[in-house]
Amino acid sequence: MKLARILLLTASVLSVHHLAAQTRDIVGSWQLIRQSTCLEEMAGSDDLRDDMRARSSATPKLVTFKANSKGQESTRILNYSRVANPKKFYYKFNGNLLLILDKKSQTISDSYVVDKITPDSLILSSSSRPCEVRVFSKISESR
């Protein structure tokens, strides 16, 4: 009986530590380096695709994930909800799924599948539209 308690306690501590390690993986500032949309995938012409990319903004698009489950973005990249301050949001991250939460009601406003996460890169695809992919590069750690 005592051994079962020790094993249960050890397993719970390890799972909490594993979840905390996964959350730390995403904490920091990430710059969007490439984004593909479903429309670009459907466009057969390279000229049309190049024209669409040329019309994008030249300013860097940044997303910052903080350890307290809060996030902030320089322009709308992840959070498309219509709120008073669209650049700030809450998030939940479990290593495989990134959920963007509405600040007021804490309901899920957007969800992304994590295709790949490494210490310096993050690749997300929209859960509702898998053809929309966002590729990020880590630029700094956030405390």
Backbone as numpy.savetxt, mean C-alpha at the origin, in Angstrom:
# Nx Ny Nz CAx CAy CAz Cx Cy Cz
-0.30 -30.10 30.91 -1.13 -28.91 30.91 -0.25 -27.65 30.91
0.78 -27.68 31.75 1.67 -26.53 31.81 2.42 -26.36 30.49
2.81 -27.48 29.87 3.49 -27.45 28.59 2.59 -26.85 27.51
1.32 -27.19 27.53 0.36 -26.65 26.56 0.24 -25.14 26.70
0.21 -24.66 27.92 0.14 -23.20 28.14 1.38 -22.50 27.61
2.53 -23.09 27.87 3.79 -22.50 27.40 3.82 -22.47 25.88
3.42 -23.57 25.25 3.39 -23.61 23.78 2.40 -22.61 23.21
1.23 -22.48 23.82 0.22 -21.52 23.36 0.73 -20.09 23.52
1.34 -19.79 24.66 1.89 -18.46 24.89 3.01 -18.15 23.90
3.89 -19.12 23.66 4.98 -18.93 22.70 4.45 -18.69 21.30
3.44 -19.47 20.90 2.86 -19.29 19.57 2.21 -17.93 19.42
1.51 -17.46 20.46 0.87 -16.14 20.36 1.90 -15.02 20.31
2.97 -15.14 21.08 4.02 -14.12 21.06 4.70 -14.09 19.69
4.97 -15.26 19.13 5.60 -15.31 17.81 4.69 -14.75 16.73
3.39 -15.02 16.80 2.48 -14.49 15.78 2.36 -12.97 15.89
2.33 -12.44 17.11 2.30 -10.98 17.29 3.60 -10.37 16.78
4.73 -11.02 17.07 6.02 -10.52 16.59 6.08 -10.57 15.06
5.56 -11.65 14.47 5.55 -11.78 13.01 4.68 -10.69 12.38
3.50 -10.42 12.96 2.62 -9.37 12.44 3.28 -8.00 12.57
3.95 -7.76 13.70 4.65 -6.49 13.88 5.78 -6.34 12.87
6.48 -7.44 12.58 7.56 -7.38 11.58 7.00 -7.09 10.20
5.85 -7.68 9.86 5.24 -7.40 8.57 4.81 -5.95 8.47
4.25 -5.40 9.54 3.82 -4.00 9.53 5.02 -3.09 9.36
6.14 -3.43 10.01 7.35 -2.61 9.88 7.87 -2.62 8.45
7.61 -3.68 7.69 8.09 -3.74 6.32 7.54 -2.61 5.46
6.34 -2.18 5.73 5.71 -1.15 4.89 5.91 0.25 5.45
6.32 0.36 6.71 6.51 1.67 7.34 7.63 2.42 6.64
7.36 3.67 6.29 8.34 4.51 5.62 7.71 5.28 4.48
8.53 5.97 3.73 8.06 6.74 2.58 8.38 5.99 1.30
7.40 5.93 0.43 7.51 5.20 -0.84 7.18 6.14 -1.99
7.98 6.10 -3.03 7.74 6.92 -4.22 7.18 6.03 -5.32
6.09 6.50 -5.92 5.50 5.79 -7.05 6.43 5.95 -8.25
6.92 4.84 -8.78 7.82 4.93 -9.92 7.17 4.46 -11.22
6.13 3.64 -11.09 5.41 3.20 -12.28 4.00 2.82 -11.90
3.06 3.16 -12.77 1.66 2.85 -12.54 1.04 2.46 -13.88
0.35 1.34 -13.90 -0.35 0.96 -15.12 -1.83 0.85 -14.81
-2.64 1.30 -15.73 -4.08 1.25 -15.56 -4.68 0.24 -16.54
-5.93 -0.09 -16.31 -6.62 -1.03 -17.20 -6.74 -0.44 -18.60
-6.91 0.86 -18.69 -7.03 1.52 -19.98 -5.73 1.38 -20.78
-4.60 1.53 -20.10 -3.32 1.37 -20.78 -3.14 -0.06 -21.26
-3.61 -1.02 -20.47 -3.50 -2.42 -20.86 -4.34 -2.71 -22.11
-5.49 -2.05 -22.20 -6.39 -2.26 -23.33 -5.91 -1.53 -24.58
-5.18 -0.44 -24.39 -4.70 0.34 -25.54 -3.63 -0.46 -26.27
-3.90 -0.75 -27.51 -2.97 -1.57 -28.28 -1.80 -0.78 -28.83
-2.00 0.49 -29.07 -0.98 1.31 -29.72 0.05 1.81 -28.70
1.33 1.67 -29.03 2.38 2.19 -28.18 2.37 3.72 -28.19
1.96 4.33 -29.31 1.89 5.79 -29.39 0.87 6.34 -28.40
-0.27 5.69 -28.31 -1.31 6.13 -27.38 -0.84 5.96 -25.94
-0.19 4.86 -25.65 0.31 4.60 -24.31 1.38 5.64 -23.93
2.29 5.96 -24.85 3.32 6.96 -24.59 2.71 8.34 -24.38
1.66 8.67 -25.15 0.98 9.94 -25.00 0.31 10.04 -23.63
-0.28 8.96 -23.15 -0.92 8.96 -21.84 0.11 9.15 -20.73
1.25 8.52 -20.86 2.30 8.66 -19.84 2.90 10.06 -19.86
2.98 10.69 -21.03 3.56 12.03 -21.15 2.69 13.07 -20.46
1.42 12.81 -20.32 0.51 13.76 -19.69 0.51 13.68 -18.16
1.23 12.74 -17.60 1.27 12.61 -16.14 2.15 13.70 -15.53
1.94 13.94 -14.26 2.65 15.00 -13.53 4.13 14.66 -13.37
4.97 15.69 -13.38 6.41 15.49 -13.22 6.82 15.51 -11.75
5.93 15.93 -10.86 6.26 15.96 -9.44 6.22 14.55 -8.87
7.11 14.24 -7.93 7.12 12.89 -7.37 5.85 12.61 -6.56
5.33 11.42 -6.71 4.14 11.00 -5.97 4.61 10.12 -4.82
4.36 10.59 -3.60 4.85 9.90 -2.41 3.71 9.42 -1.54
3.91 8.26 -0.92 3.01 7.72 0.09 3.86 7.40 1.30
3.40 7.83 2.49 4.10 7.55 3.72 3.21 6.72 4.63
3.72 5.59 5.07 3.02 4.73 6.02 3.73 4.87 7.37
2.98 5.23 8.39 3.55 5.39 9.73 3.24 4.16 10.57
3.99 3.96 11.64 3.83 2.78 12.49 2.50 2.76 13.22
1.85 3.91 13.38 0.58 3.97 14.11 -0.63 3.76 13.20
-0.43 3.09 12.06 -1.49 2.77 11.08 -2.08 4.00 10.41
-1.34 5.09 10.40 -1.77 6.28 9.67 -0.91 6.42 8.43
-1.49 7.01 7.41 -0.75 7.22 6.18 -1.03 8.59 5.60
-0.17 9.01 4.72 -0.32 10.31 4.06 0.26 10.19 2.66
-0.40 10.83 1.70 0.08 10.82 0.33 0.15 12.23 -0.23
1.11 12.45 -1.12 1.30 13.78 -1.69 0.18 14.11 -2.69
-0.25 13.14 -3.45 -1.40 13.25 -4.35 -2.19 11.97 -4.20
-3.37 11.94 -4.75 -4.18 10.73 -4.62 -3.57 9.59 -5.42
-3.05 8.62 -4.69 -2.46 7.45 -5.31 -3.24 6.21 -4.88
-3.48 6.09 -3.59 -4.16 4.92 -3.04 -5.58 5.22 -2.58
-5.76 6.38 -1.97 -7.02 6.72 -1.32 -7.89 7.55 -2.26
-8.97 6.95 -2.75 -9.83 7.66 -3.69 -11.15 8.10 -3.06
-11.27 7.96 -1.74 -12.54 8.33 -1.10 -12.69 9.85 -1.06
-13.91 10.29 -1.03 -14.20 11.72 -0.99 -14.37 12.15 0.47
-13.29 12.64 1.06 -13.29 13.06 2.44 -12.72 14.48 2.52
-12.81 15.06 3.72 -12.33 16.43 3.90 -10.85 16.57 3.59
-10.04 15.63 4.07 -8.61 15.67 3.80 -8.22 14.37 3.11
-8.28 14.35 1.78 -8.05 13.09 1.06 -6.60 12.60 1.10
-5.70 13.41 1.59 -4.30 13.01 1.57 -3.88 12.24 2.82
-4.75 12.17 3.83 -4.45 11.42 5.05 -5.44 10.28 5.17
-4.95 9.14 5.64 -5.81 7.96 5.73 -5.27 7.02 6.80
-6.08 6.04 7.15 -5.65 4.94 8.00 -5.45 3.72 7.11
-4.64 2.78 7.58 -4.43 1.57 6.79 -4.27 0.37 7.72
-4.50 -0.80 7.17 -4.21 -2.09 7.81 -3.38 -2.88 6.82
-2.35 -3.52 7.31 -1.45 -4.28 6.45 -1.13 -5.61 7.12
-1.33 -6.73 6.39 -1.04 -8.04 6.98 0.04 -8.79 6.21
0.72 -8.15 5.30 1.76 -8.80 4.52 1.29 -9.20 3.12
0.01 -9.55 3.00 -0.54 -9.94 1.70 -1.57 -8.96 1.18
-2.16 -8.19 2.06 -3.25 -7.30 1.71 -3.06 -5.95 2.40
-3.25 -4.87 1.64 -3.19 -3.51 2.18 -4.60 -2.93 2.09
-5.18 -2.60 3.23 -6.51 -2.03 3.28 -6.42 -0.55 3.61
-7.04 0.29 2.81 -7.10 1.72 3.06 -8.45 1.97 3.75
-8.40 2.61 4.92 -9.61 2.79 5.72 -10.05 4.25 5.72
-11.35 4.46 5.75 -11.92 5.78 5.88 -11.58 6.30 7.28
-11.10 7.52 7.39 -10.67 8.06 8.68 -11.82 8.17 9.67
-12.99 8.52 9.19 -14.12 8.77 10.10 -14.78 7.47 10.57
-15.14 6.61 9.64 -15.91 5.41 9.99 -15.07 4.16 10.16
-13.77 4.20 9.80 -12.86 3.07 9.86 -13.31 1.90 8.97
-14.13 2.19 7.94 -14.53 1.15 6.99 -13.53 1.12 5.84
-13.48 0.01 5.15 -12.53 -0.17 4.05 -12.99 0.66 2.86
-12.14 1.55 2.39 -12.48 2.35 1.21 -11.80 1.80 -0.04
-10.60 1.22 0.09 -9.88 0.61 -1.02 -9.07 -0.56 -0.48
-8.80 -1.53 -1.34 -7.96 -2.66 -0.93 -7.02 -3.02 -2.06
-5.81 -3.41 -1.67 -4.76 -3.74 -2.63 -4.10 -5.07 -2.25
-3.81 -5.87 -3.24 -3.07 -7.10 -3.05 -1.59 -6.77 -3.17
-0.80 -7.25 -2.23 0.64 -7.01 -2.26 1.26 -8.11 -3.12
1.66 -7.75 -4.32 2.28 -8.71 -5.23 3.70 -9.02 -4.79
4.42 -7.99 -4.32 5.80 -8.17 -3.90 6.17 -7.07 -2.92
6.86 -7.44 -1.86 7.41 -6.44 -0.96 8.82 -6.87 -0.56
9.76 -5.97 -0.76 11.15 -6.17 -0.36 11.54 -4.93 0.44
12.71 -4.91 1.05 13.11 -3.72 1.80 13.13 -2.43 0.99
13.26 -2.54 -0.34 13.34 -1.32 -1.14 12.30 -1.21 -2.25
11.38 -2.17 -2.39 10.35 -2.06 -3.42 9.03 -2.65 -2.94
7.96 -2.13 -3.51 6.60 -2.55 -3.16 5.78 -2.53 -4.44
5.12 -3.65 -4.73 4.26 -3.75 -5.91 2.86 -4.11 -5.44
1.91 -3.24 -5.76 0.51 -3.42 -5.36 -0.37 -3.51 -6.59
-1.40 -4.34 -6.52 -2.43 -4.36 -7.55 -3.77 -4.21 -6.86
-4.67 -3.49 -7.50 -5.99 -3.24 -6.95 -6.76 -4.54 -6.84
-7.45 -4.73 -5.71 -8.25 -5.94 -5.53 -9.42 -5.99 -6.50
-10.02 -4.83 -6.76 -11.18 -4.79 -7.64 -10.79 -4.78 -9.12
-9.60 -4.28 -9.44 -9.11 -4.22 -10.82 -7.66 -4.68 -10.85
-7.44 -6.00 -10.98 -6.07 -6.52 -10.95 -5.16 -5.96 -12.04
-5.74 -5.38 -13.09 -4.90 -4.82 -14.16 -4.30 -3.48 -13.76
-4.74 -2.89 -12.65 -4.15 -1.64 -12.16 -3.03 -1.99 -11.17
-1.81 -1.71 -11.58 -0.64 -2.07 -10.79 0.14 -0.80 -10.46
0.63 -0.73 -9.23 1.45 0.40 -8.78 2.77 -0.15 -8.26
3.87 0.43 -8.72 5.20 0.00 -8.30 5.83 1.16 -7.55
6.28 0.88 -6.31 6.88 1.89 -5.45 8.32 1.53 -5.12
9.11 2.57 -4.86 10.47 2.40 -4.39 10.59 3.10 -3.04
11.20 2.45 -2.08 11.32 3.05 -0.74 12.38 4.14 -0.76
12.01 5.29 -0.19 12.98 6.39 -0.17 13.46 6.71 1.25
12.68 6.33 2.30 13.14 6.59 3.65 12.34 5.77 4.65
12.91 5.63 5.82 12.22 4.99 6.95 11.50 6.08 7.71
10.31 5.75 8.21 9.55 6.68 9.04 9.51 6.15 10.45
9.60 6.99 11.39 9.60 6.54 12.80 8.28 6.82 13.44
